[in-house]
Amino acid sequence: MKFTYYGHSCFAVETAGKKILFDPFISYNELAKSIDINSIEADFILVSHGHGDHVADLIPIGKRTGAKVIGAYEIVEWAQKQGIKNAHPMNFGSANFDFGRLNFVPAWHSSTLPDGTPGGNPGGFVVHGEKPFYYSGDTCLMMDMKLIPHYAKVDFAILPIGGNFTMDADDAIKAAEFIQCKKVIGCHFDTFGYIKIDHDAVKAKFAAAGIELILPEIGATIEL
């Protein structure tokens, strides 16, 4: 199972023979300027919410690859108006796809699309592939995370750690306890001044809590 990090909260997972891209925001991220979005392949694109730092490259990548775009009803409706042909709208609930079962679960955040229209409810995803995993999307710490083990015993979780707009490291550690997961991939950090972190300090906090924290380099692919 391969995980490729494209910066901020954008990453791809290869599972069950499918390439799943999450929250495509690359070309407007100065830290990801080495990434050519035209080289990215995807069978599915999952969108957690409508903010520009999660959908900026959704339309060009979606059109070029023909990937099935999955997200809140309002986000899918907006994407279809931009020319996306292959899409599947959801609200909080579950559905089956070629890669396996998908749970769209709540996140506590906001969601407005680039043109100012409402993006519906922000959310996260539990993906049941070769190894079940949880991506929380942008969120603060919330008690709803205690329900994640109801959906799956997740092998790893992708959680924001930058603070200010989302959880910081301390809250992400508590989130890992709630979801009963000992392996966390950090996201939503360093991109803007508001969310810059001290990498060594954050790693030390996770280590002290007995949780493995992975902070992959932008463009790096790791095996999970």
C-alpha positions as CSV (number, residue, x, y, z in Angstrom):
1,M,0.0,0.0,0.0
2,K,1.6,3.2,-1.1
3,F,1.2,6.7,0.3
4,T,2.4,9.8,-1.7
5,Y,2.4,13.2,0.0
6,Y,1.9,16.3,-2.2
7,G,1.9,18.9,0.6
8,H,-0.6,20.5,2.9
9,S,-3.5,18.1,3.1
10,C,-3.1,16.6,-0.4
11,F,-2.0,13.0,-0.7
12,A,-2.6,9.9,-2.7
13,V,-3.1,6.3,-1.6
14,E,-2.8,3.3,-3.8
15,T,-5.0,0.5,-2.4
16,A,-6.9,-2.4,-4.0
17,G,-5.3,-1.6,-7.3
18,K,-6.8,1.9,-7.3
19,K,-5.2,5.4,-7.0
20,I,-7.1,7.7,-4.6
21,L,-6.2,11.4,-4.5
22,F,-7.3,13.5,-1.5
23,D,-7.9,17.3,-1.4
24,P,-5.9,18.4,-4.4
25,F,-4.2,21.7,-3.5
26,I,-0.7,21.7,-5.1
27,S,-0.1,24.4,-7.8
28,Y,-0.9,27.2,-5.4
29,N,1.3,25.8,-2.6
30,E,4.8,27.4,-2.8
31,L,6.2,24.4,-0.8
32,A,5.0,22.0,-3.5
33,K,6.3,23.9,-6.5
34,S,8.4,20.9,-7.6
35,I,5.2,18.8,-8.2
36,D,3.8,18.7,-11.7
37,I,0.0,18.2,-11.4
38,N,-0.1,16.9,-14.9
39,S,1.9,13.9,-13.8
40,I,-0.6,12.9,-11.1
41,E,-2.9,10.0,-11.9
42,A,-6.1,9.2,-10.0
43,D,-9.0,6.8,-10.3
44,F,-10.8,8.6,-7.5
45,I,-10.6,12.1,-5.9
46,L,-12.0,12.5,-2.4
47,V,-12.7,16.0,-1.2
48,S,-13.2,16.7,2.5
49,H,-14.6,20.2,2.2
50,G,-14.8,23.2,-0.2
51,H,-12.0,25.5,0.9
52,G,-9.6,26.6,-1.8
53,D,-6.6,25.0,-0.1
54,H,-8.4,21.6,-0.6
55,V,-10.0,22.0,-4.1
56,A,-7.7,24.4,-6.0
57,D,-6.5,21.7,-8.4
58,L,-9.6,19.5,-8.3
59,I,-11.1,20.6,-11.7
60,P,-7.9,20.3,-13.9
61,I,-6.9,17.0,-12.4
62,G,-10.4,15.6,-12.4
63,K,-11.0,16.5,-16.0
64,R,-7.6,15.2,-17.2
65,T,-7.8,11.9,-15.4
66,G,-11.5,11.2,-15.5
67,A,-11.3,10.2,-11.9
68,K,-14.6,9.8,-9.9
69,V,-14.9,12.9,-7.6
70,I,-16.5,12.0,-4.3
71,G,-17.5,14.6,-1.7
72,A,-20.4,16.4,-0.1
73,Y,-23.4,16.9,-2.4
74,E,-22.8,20.7,-2.7
75,I,-19.1,20.1,-3.7
76,V,-20.0,17.6,-6.3
77,E,-22.7,19.9,-7.7
78,W,-20.1,22.7,-7.9
79,A,-17.6,20.4,-9.6
80,Q,-20.1,19.3,-12.2
81,K,-20.8,22.9,-13.1
82,Q,-17.1,23.3,-13.7
83,G,-17.2,20.4,-16.2
84,I,-16.5,17.3,-14.0
85,K,-18.5,14.4,-15.6
86,N,-17.6,11.5,-13.3
87,A,-18.8,12.2,-9.7
88,H,-20.6,10.7,-6.7
89,P,-22.3,13.0,-4.2
90,M,-22.5,12.0,-0.5
91,N,-23.6,13.2,2.8
92,F,-22.6,11.6,6.1
93,G,-23.1,7.9,5.4
94,S,-21.5,5.0,3.6
95,A,-21.1,3.7,0.1
96,N,-19.2,1.0,-1.8
97,F,-16.7,1.7,-4.5
98,D,-14.2,-0.3,-6.5
99,F,-11.5,0.3,-3.8
100,G,-13.8,-0.9,-1.0
101,R,-16.3,0.6,1.4
102,L,-16.2,4.3,2.3
103,N,-17.6,6.1,5.3
104,F,-18.1,9.9,5.1
105,V,-17.9,11.1,8.7
106,P,-18.3,14.5,10.4
107,A,-15.6,17.1,10.9
108,W,-15.9,20.3,12.8
109,H,-14.8,23.1,10.4
110,S,-16.4,25.4,7.8
111,S,-16.8,24.8,4.0
112,T,-17.2,27.5,1.4
113,L,-16.3,27.0,-2.2
114,P,-14.0,29.3,-4.2
115,D,-16.9,31.2,-5.8
116,G,-18.5,31.8,-2.4
117,T,-21.2,29.2,-2.5
118,P,-21.8,26.9,0.4
119,G,-19.8,23.6,0.4
120,G,-22.1,21.6,2.5
121,N,-20.9,19.9,5.6
122,P,-17.1,19.4,6.0
123,G,-16.1,15.8,6.7
124,G,-13.5,13.1,6.9
125,F,-13.3,9.6,5.4
126,V,-12.8,6.0,6.7
127,V,-11.4,4.0,3.7
128,H,-11.7,0.3,3.8
129,G,-9.0,-0.9,1.4
130,E,-6.1,-3.3,1.9
131,K,-5.6,-1.6,5.2
132,P,-8.4,0.5,6.7
133,F,-7.4,4.1,7.4
134,Y,-9.0,7.4,8.6
135,Y,-8.5,10.9,7.1
136,S,-10.1,13.4,9.4
137,G,-10.1,16.4,7.0
138,D,-9.8,19.8,8.6
139,T,-11.2,19.6,12.1
140,C,-10.7,20.4,15.7
141,L,-10.6,17.6,18.3
142,M,-14.1,16.2,18.7
143,M,-15.9,13.5,20.6
144,D,-17.3,12.0,17.3
145,M,-13.8,10.6,16.7
146,K,-14.6,8.0,19.4
147,L,-17.0,6.4,16.8
148,I,-14.2,5.7,14.3
149,P,-13.4,2.3,15.8
150,H,-17.1,1.4,15.2
151,Y,-16.4,1.7,11.4
152,A,-12.9,0.0,11.4
153,K,-9.8,-0.8,13.3
154,V,-7.7,1.7,11.4
155,D,-4.1,0.9,10.5
156,F,-3.1,4.5,10.3
157,A,-4.7,8.0,10.4
158,I,-4.0,11.2,8.5
159,L,-4.5,14.1,10.9
160,P,-3.9,17.9,10.8
161,I,-1.3,19.0,13.3
162,G,-0.7,22.7,12.4
163,G,-3.2,24.3,14.8
164,N,-5.0,27.6,14.4
165,F,-7.5,26.3,11.8
166,T,-7.4,22.7,12.9
167,M,-6.1,20.5,15.7
168,D,-2.5,21.1,16.8
169,A,-0.1,18.3,17.9
170,D,-1.6,18.0,21.4
171,D,-5.1,17.6,20.1
172,A,-4.0,15.2,17.4
173,I,-2.4,13.0,20.0
174,K,-5.7,12.9,21.9
175,A,-7.5,12.2,18.6
176,A,-5.2,9.2,18.0
177,E,-6.3,7.9,21.4
178,F,-10.0,8.4,20.5
179,I,-9.6,6.5,17.2
180,Q,-7.4,3.9,18.8
181,C,-4.6,4.3,16.3
182,K,-0.8,4.3,17.0
183,K,0.4,5.5,13.6
184,V,-0.3,9.0,12.4
185,I,0.7,10.9,9.3
186,G,0.7,14.6,9.9
187,C,-0.9,17.1,7.4
188,H,-2.1,20.7,7.3
189,F,1.2,22.2,8.7
190,D,3.9,24.6,7.5
191,T,2.0,25.8,4.4
192,F,1.1,29.2,5.8
193,G,2.6,31.3,8.6
194,Y,-0.4,30.5,10.9
195,I,0.4,26.8,10.9
196,K,4.2,26.5,10.9
197,I,5.4,23.9,13.5
198,D,8.6,22.9,15.3
199,H,9.1,19.5,13.7
200,D,11.4,18.2,16.5
201,A,9.1,19.3,19.3
202,V,6.1,17.8,17.6
203,K,7.8,14.5,17.0
204,A,9.0,14.4,20.6
205,K,5.4,14.9,21.8
206,F,4.1,12.0,19.8
207,A,7.0,9.8,20.8
208,A,6.3,10.5,24.5
209,A,2.7,9.4,23.9
210,G,3.8,6.2,22.3
211,I,2.4,7.1,18.9
212,E,4.4,6.9,15.6
213,L,4.3,10.2,13.8
214,I,5.2,10.3,10.1
215,L,6.0,13.7,8.5
216,P,6.8,12.7,4.9
217,E,8.7,15.1,2.5
218,I,6.6,16.7,-0.2
219,G,6.7,14.4,-3.2
220,A,7.9,11.4,-1.2
221,T,6.2,8.0,-1.5
222,I,6.2,5.6,1.4
223,E,5.0,2.0,1.9
224,L,2.5,1.4,4.6
